[in-house]
C-alpha cells in the first residue's frame, strides 16, 4: 500500500481532541505542555465541582493509556461539550488491494472472535462503499468489548474509524457518540 496521509479540514475541535503519540508536536513542546492545556480545556465542561487537578489527572490517564491502536494514523479523544469520557477513537488505513470482500465481512478483521450486531450504510463523499458497524468482540485478554467501526473503501484503501468501549456501557456511550462519529468519519480522508 502506498503511503497514506490523513486529512480532515473540518474536524470539530470542540468534540474531538487529537492525542499525540510523540512529543514535541507542532503545538506542544512536551507531554507536560499538552497536559496543562488539555487539563484546563476539559475543566471548562466538567462537573462544576471538578478541580483543575482532577481534570489534569483525567487528561494524564488518557495520554498514558496509549489507548487506541498502535498502527493508528491518528487517535482522538471524544470530549463532547457535555462531559469528557475516556472514549478513544483510532483512525486506520488498511490495504485493500488483495481483498475484495465487502465491508460487511471485513468489519471483524483482526479479532479472535466477534459477532456483528448492527450495520448501516453511510454516505462518505470520497468513498465507493461506506458502512458503520457495531460488533461484540473478543481479542487477546479482552472479553466483552464492543467494537464500533466506521469503514470507507476506495482505490485499494479502507479508511477505518474505530472505537472500542466496554460492552456494559456500550449502548449508552455509542448512542451518545454516534452523531459525533458520523461527522468525524465523513470529515476524514486518506485519498488524494
C-alpha positions in Angstrom: 0.0 0.0 0.0 1.3 3.4 -0.9 2.0 6.0 1.9 -1.3 7.2 3.3 -1.9 10.7 4.6 -4.8 11.5 6.8 -6.7 14.8 6.0 -9.6 16.3 7.8 -10.1 20.0 7.3 -13.4 20.1 9.2 -12.7 18.1 12.4 -14.7 19.6 15.3 -12.1 20.7 17.9 -14.9 21.2 20.4 -15.8 17.4 20.2 -12.5 15.7 19.2 -9.1 16.2 20.8 -6.1 14.9 18.9 -4.0 12.6 21.1 -0.3 12.9 20.1 1.8 9.8 20.1 5.2 11.5 20.5 6.5 14.9 21.6 7.3 17.5 20.7 4.4 18.2 18.3 3.7 21.2 16.1 1.7 22.7 19.0 3.2 21.3 22.2 6.9 21.1 23.2 6.3 18.3 25.7 3.7 16.0 27.2 3.5 18.3 30.2 2.6 21.3 28.0 -0.1 19.2 26.3 -1.4 18.1 29.7 -1.5 21.6 31.1 -3.5 22.9 28.1 -5.8 19.8 28.0 -6.5 19.7 31.7 -7.6 23.4 31.6 -9.7 22.7 28.5 -11.6 19.8 29.9 -12.2 21.7 33.1 -14.4 24.1 31.1 -17.0 21.5 30.6 -16.5 19.0 33.5 -18.7 18.8 36.6 -19.0 22.2 38.3 -17.1 21.0 41.4 -14.2 19.4 39.3 -10.9 20.7 40.4 -8.0 21.5 38.0 -6.1 18.6 39.5 -8.9 16.1 38.7 -9.1 17.3 35.1 -5.3 17.1 34.8 -5.4 13.5 36.1 -8.1 12.6 33.6 -6.0 14.0 30.8 -2.9 12.3 32.0 -4.7 9.0 32.3 -5.9 9.3 28.7 -2.4 10.1 27.4 -0.7 7.4 29.5 -3.0 4.6 28.5 -1.8 4.7 24.9 -5.4 3.8 24.2 -6.2 3.0 20.7 -4.3 1.1 18.1 -0.6 1.1 17.8 -1.0 1.1 14.0 -3.3 4.2 14.0 -2.7 7.1 11.7 -4.2 9.3 14.4 -6.1 9.0 17.7 -8.8 11.2 19.0 -10.3 11.6 22.5 -14.1 12.2 22.4 -14.6 15.3 24.5 -18.2 16.5 23.8 -19.3 19.7 25.5 -21.5 17.8 27.9 -18.6 15.7 29.5 -15.2 14.2 28.9 -15.1 10.5 28.5 -12.3 8.0 28.2 -13.5 7.1 24.7 -10.6 6.9 22.4 -11.1 6.6 18.6 -8.3 5.3 16.3 -8.1 6.2 12.6 -6.6 3.5 10.5 -5.9 2.8 6.8 -6.0 -0.8 5.6 -4.6 -2.2 2.4 -7.5 -3.4 0.4 -5.7 -4.2 -2.9 -5.8 -8.0 -2.4 -9.1 -8.4 -0.6 -12.3 -7.6 -2.4 -14.7 -8.9 0.4 -17.5 -6.5 1.2 -17.0 -4.2 4.2 -19.8 -6.2 6.0 -17.3 -9.1 6.0 -14.2 -7.1 6.7 -15.7 -5.4 9.8 -14.5 -8.3 12.1 -10.9 -8.4 10.7 -8.3 -8.5 13.4 -10.5 -10.1 16.0 -10.1 -13.6 17.5 -13.8 -13.8 17.9 -16.6 -11.4 17.1 -20.3 -11.2 16.3 -21.8 -8.4 14.1 -24.6 -6.7 16.0 -25.6 -4.0 13.5 -24.6 -2.4 10.3 -25.8 0.6 8.3 -24.6 2.2 5.1 -23.1 5.7 5.3 -22.7 8.3 2.6 -18.9 9.2 2.6 -18.2 11.8 0.0 -14.8 10.3 -1.1 -15.7 6.6 -0.9 -17.2 4.0 -3.2 -18.6 2.0 -0.3 -19.0 3.0 3.4 -20.6 1.4 6.4 -20.9 1.8 10.2 -20.8 -1.5 12.2 -21.1 -2.5 15.8 -19.8 -5.9 17.0 -19.3 -7.6 20.3 -15.7 -8.7 20.2 -13.0 -10.7 22.0 -9.4 -10.0 21.3 -6.4 -11.2 23.3 -7.2 -11.0 27.0 -10.1 -8.6 26.4 -13.6 -10.1 26.7 -16.9 -8.4 26.3 -15.7 -5.3 24.3 -17.9 -3.5 21.8 -16.1 -2.6 18.7 -17.7 0.2 16.5 -16.1 0.7 13.1 -16.9 3.3 10.5 -15.3 2.0 7.3 -15.0 3.5 3.8 -13.4 1.9 0.7 -11.8 3.5 -2.4 -8.8 2.8 -4.6 -7.4 -0.1 -2.7 -7.5 1.6 0.7 -10.0 1.2 3.5 -10.4 4.1 5.9 -11.4 2.8 9.4 -12.5 4.9 12.4 -12.6 2.6 15.3 -14.0 3.0 18.8 -13.6 0.3 21.4 -15.8 0.5 24.5 -16.6 -1.8 27.4 -19.7 -3.9 26.5 -21.6 -2.9 29.6 -21.5 0.8 28.8 -21.6 0.4 25.0 -25.3 1.0 24.3 -25.5 4.4 26.1 -22.0 5.5 25.1 -22.3 4.6 21.5 -25.8 6.1 21.2 -24.3 9.4 22.5 -21.2 9.2 20.3 -22.8 8.1 17.0 -23.7 11.6 15.7 -20.2 12.8 16.5 -18.6 9.7 15.0 -20.6 10.1 11.8 -19.4 13.7 11.5 -15.7 12.8 12.2 -15.8 9.9 9.7 -17.1 12.0 6.8 -14.6 14.8 7.6 -11.6 12.4 7.2 -10.0 11.2 4.1 -6.9 9.1 3.2 -7.4 9.6 -0.6 -5.8 12.3 -2.7 
